[in-house]
Amino acid sequence: ESPTPGARLSSFRIEAMDCPTEQTLIQNKLSKLTGVQQLEFNLINRVLDVTHDLPDIEPIVEAIKSLGMHAEPMDQGAETPGPAPRKKPWWPLALSGAGALLAEVIHFTGSAPNWVVAGIALVSILSGGLATYKKGWIALKNRNLNINALMSIAVTGAVLIGQWPEAAMVMFLFTVAELIEARSLDRARNAISGLMQMTPDTATVLQADGSWLEQDVKTIGLGARVRVRPGQRIGLDGEVLSGRSTIDQAPITGESLPVEKSVGDKVFAGTINQAGSLEYAVTAAANNSTLARIIHAVEQAQGARAPTQ
């Protein structure tokens, strides 16, 4: 569905948006909000773009707040910095694992009464699964049977039938699984961050008066003549106009050996010029280079995973 005339785009940073579970919850909530037309999620950077015709963004912020998440408005046109790493204390998970294991051992050996097993298991469940219960309750309130809601129901059911050790162990294993998923997404974020850092911020461009001037790569237009010296990274995609050199294209193509480049050959932003000086004509803007498209493809892939995945 295309946005209506007069619709505007608002971007929000949502630190708690880690995986498609939160994405689905937000999507279901905001899709029911009058005035919201389109939603676009970027899980890598934890950014949500909302196309809407609301007079202000307060209803969107409040709707996300009701899901237990904070939406921080972002200025349009501003850079999208990678999210700051969120470090959680390790001791609750360690306590949960130790409690679950101890409850299983005591229950198996029968060396203590059931109330001791129940007490240890309860400590394990609360230390490791309190966040899961909170997310599960919010999901149930919004009539969304996501994984947090299902886990909360399963663990509560195990407790009600007296299977305390199993309840504790299941909650601990689920918390570990969530931690592994968060780490995998962090690895993708770090990879994206590494790709972004490969492109230099400036390039040397030929001016109308014949002089060469350092310019921000974002301001350089198509067809501009750019010079790159030995040892420098290439700032933009282009086609060689003069010079001959070898270029390390491993960051883009994975080729293990440098590739010779001469007049008419293509060069890519983020690759490293090695032997000689080159001059090339820009064939793609900074936001449409091969490297930029790779970054965008990775971000889209993270946001388009199947619900079962």
C-alpha positions in Angstrom: 0.0 0.0 0.0 1.5 3.4 -1.1 1.6 6.3 1.4 -1.0 8.9 1.0 -0.1 12.5 0.0 0.9 14.4 3.0 2.2 11.4 4.9 5.5 11.8 6.7 8.3 9.5 7.8 9.4 9.2 11.4 12.3 7.1 12.6 12.7 5.6 16.1 15.6 3.8 17.8 14.2 0.9 20.0 16.9 -0.7 22.0 14.8 -3.6 23.2 14.0 -4.6 19.6 16.4 -7.6 19.3 14.6 -10.2 17.1 11.5 -10.9 15.0 9.5 -11.6 18.2 9.6 -8.0 19.2 9.1 -6.9 15.5 5.9 -8.9 15.3 4.6 -7.5 18.5 5.3 -3.9 17.4 3.8 -4.6 13.9 0.6 -6.0 15.3 0.3 -3.0 17.7 1.0 -0.2 15.3 -0.9 -1.6 12.4 -4.1 -1.1 14.5 -3.2 2.6 15.1 -5.2 5.0 12.9 -3.0 7.1 10.7 -0.1 4.6 10.5 0.4 3.5 6.9 3.8 1.7 6.6 6.3 0.1 8.9 9.9 -0.7 8.0 12.1 -2.5 10.5 15.9 -2.5 10.7 16.8 -5.1 13.3 20.5 -4.7 12.8 20.4 -1.1 14.0 17.3 -1.5 16.1 15.5 1.2 14.0 11.9 1.4 13.1 10.7 3.7 10.2 7.0 4.7 10.4 5.1 6.3 7.5 2.1 8.1 9.0 -0.2 11.1 8.7 -0.6 11.7 12.5 -0.2 15.3 13.8 2.5 14.2 16.2 4.4 11.0 17.1 3.2 10.7 20.7 0.6 8.0 19.9 3.3 5.9 18.3 5.7 6.3 21.2 2.9 5.5 23.7 1.9 2.4 21.7 5.4 1.1 21.8 5.7 2.0 25.5 2.7 -0.2 26.2 4.7 -3.1 24.9 7.4 -2.5 27.5 9.8 -0.9 25.0 11.1 2.7 24.7 11.1 4.4 21.3 13.6 7.2 20.9 12.8 9.6 18.0 15.6 10.1 15.5 16.2 13.2 13.4 15.5 12.6 9.7 18.5 12.6 7.4 20.8 11.9 10.3 23.4 9.1 10.3 22.2 5.8 11.7 24.9 4.9 14.1 25.2 1.3 15.2 23.5 0.6 18.5 25.7 0.7 21.6 26.4 -2.8 23.0 24.2 -3.7 25.9 26.0 -5.6 28.6 23.9 -7.6 31.0 25.2 -8.9 34.3 26.2 -12.5 34.1 25.3 -13.6 37.6 21.5 -14.0 37.2 22.0 -16.5 34.4 24.8 -18.3 36.4 22.5 -18.5 39.4 19.6 -19.8 37.3 21.8 -22.5 35.8 23.3 -23.6 39.1 19.8 -23.6 40.8 18.3 -25.6 37.9 21.1 -28.2 38.1 21.0 -28.4 41.9 17.2 -28.9 41.9 17.5 -31.7 39.3 20.3 -33.5 41.3 18.4 -33.2 44.7 15.2 -34.4 43.1 16.9 -37.3 41.4 18.8 -38.4 44.6 15.9 -37.7 46.9 18.4 -36.2 49.4 16.1 -33.4 50.5 12.3 -32.8 50.9 10.2 -31.5 48.0 9.9 -28.0 49.5 13.7 -27.5 49.3 13.6 -28.6 45.6 10.8 -26.2 45.0 12.6 -23.3 46.7 15.8 -23.8 44.8 13.8 -24.2 41.5 11.8 -21.0 42.2 15.1 -19.0 42.8 16.4 -20.4 39.5 13.2 -19.5 37.6 13.0 -15.9 38.9 16.7 -15.1 38.4 16.7 -16.4 34.8 13.2 -16.0 33.6 11.7 -12.8 35.1 12.2 -11.0 31.8 10.6 -13.8 29.9 7.6 -13.7 32.2 7.3 -9.9 31.7 7.5 -10.2 27.9 5.1 -13.1 28.0 2.5 -11.2 30.0 2.7 -8.2 27.6 2.3 -10.6 24.6 -0.8 -12.3 26.2 -2.3 -8.9 27.0 -1.9 -8.0 23.3 -3.3 -11.5 22.2 0.0 -12.6 20.7 1.1 -16.1 21.4 4.8 -15.5 20.8 7.6 -17.7 22.1 7.8 -15.7 25.4 4.1 -16.2 26.1 4.3 -19.9 25.3 7.4 -20.4 27.5 5.7 -18.6 30.3 2.6 -20.9 30.0 4.8 -24.0 29.8 6.9 -23.2 32.9 3.8 -22.1 34.9 2.1 -25.4 33.9 5.1 -27.4 35.0 5.1 -25.6 38.4 1.4 -26.2 38.9 1.8 -30.0 38.4 4.8 -30.0 40.8 7.6 -30.5 38.2 9.8 -27.9 39.8 13.2 -29.1 38.5 11.9 -29.4 34.9 10.4 -26.0 35.1 13.7 -24.4 36.3 15.8 -26.3 33.7 13.4 -25.4 30.8 13.5 -21.7 31.7 17.3 -21.7 32.1 17.8 -23.4 28.7 15.4 -20.9 27.0 17.3 -18.0 28.5 20.5 -19.4 27.2 18.9 -19.8 23.7 17.8 -16.2 23.8 21.4 -15.2 24.8 22.8 -17.1 21.8 20.3 -15.5 19.5 21.2 -12.0 20.8 24.9 -12.8 20.3 24.4 -14.0 16.7 22.6 -10.7 15.9 25.5 -8.8 17.6 27.9 -10.6 15.3 25.9 -9.4 12.3 25.9 -5.8 13.7 29.7 -6.0 14.2 30.1 -7.3 10.6 28.0 -4.3 9.3 30.1 -1.9 11.4 33.2 -3.4 10.0 31.9 -2.9 6.4 31.0 0.7 7.1 34.4 1.5 8.4 36.0 0.2 5.2 35.0 3.2 3.1 37.0 6.5 3.6 35.1 9.6 4.5 36.8 11.8 1.9 38.2 11.5 -1.6 40.4 13.7 -3.8 38.3 15.3 -6.6 39.3 17.2 -9.7 37.8 20.8 -9.6 36.7 23.0 -12.5 39.9 25.1 -12.3 42.1 22.0 -12.6 43.0 21.7 -8.9 42.5 18.7 -6.7 40.5 19.0 -3.5 39.5 16.7 -0.6 35.7 16.3 -0.5 33.3 14.3 1.6 32.3 11.2 -0.4 28.6 11.9 0.2 28.9 15.2 -1.7 30.7 13.8 -4.8 28.4 13.5 -7.8 28.3 10.9 -10.6 30.9 11.5 -13.3 33.4 13.3 -11.0 37.0 12.6 -11.6 38.7 11.1 -8.4 42.4 10.4 -7.8 43.6 7.7 -5.4 47.2 7.2 -4.4 49.0 4.0 -3.5 48.0 2.6 -0.1 44.7 4.6 0.0 41.2 3.1 0.1 38.9 3.8 -2.8 36.0 6.0 -1.7 33.5 5.4 -4.4 32.6 2.9 -7.2 34.0 4.0 -10.5 35.7 3.3 -13.9 39.4 3.9 -14.3 40.2 6.8 -16.6 44.0 6.8 -16.3 46.8 5.0 -14.5 47.6 1.4 -13.8 47.7 -0.4 -10.4 46.8 -3.5 -8.4 43.9 -3.4 -6.0 43.1 -5.6 -3.1 39.4 -6.5 -3.6 39.2 -9.0 -0.8 36.8 -6.9 1.3 34.3 -6.9 -1.5 34.9 -10.0 -3.7 36.9 -12.3 -1.4 39.7 -12.7 -4.0 42.9 -13.7 -2.2 45.2 -12.0 -4.7 45.3 -8.3 -5.8 43.7 -7.6 -9.2 45.4 -5.5 -11.9 43.4 -2.5 -13.0 43.9 -0.2 -16.0 41.9 2.1 -18.1 38.3 1.0 -18.5 38.3 -1.4 -15.5 35.8 -1.1 -12.6 36.9 -0.2 -9.1 34.9 -0.6 -5.9 34.5 1.6 -2.8 36.3 0.1 0.2 39.0 -1.7 -1.8 42.7 -0.8 -1.3 44.9 0.6 -4.1 48.3 -0.9 -3.8 50.9 -0.2 -6.5 50.3 3.0 -8.5 48.1 6.1 -8.7 44.7 5.9 -10.4 42.1 8.4 -11.6 38.6 7.2 -12.0 35.1 8.5 -12.9 32.5 8.0 -10.2 29.7 5.6 -11.4 27.7 5.3 -8.2 26.8 7.6 -5.3 28.1 6.8 -1.9 24.7 5.4 -0.8 24.4 3.2 -3.9 27.9 1.7 -4.1 28.5 -2.1 -4.2 29.5 -2.0 -0.5 26.4 0.1 0.5 24.2 -2.4 -1.4 25.9 -5.3 0.5 25.2 -3.6 3.8 21.6 -3.0 2.8 21.1 -6.6 1.7 22.4 -7.9 5.0 20.1 -5.6 6.9 17.1 -6.6 4.8 17.9 -10.3 5.3 17.9 -9.9 9.1 14.5 -8.3 9.0 12.9 -10.7 6.5 13.4 -14.0 8.2 10.6 -16.5 8.2 8.5 -16.6 11.5 9.4 -20.2 12.1 13.1 -19.3 11.9 
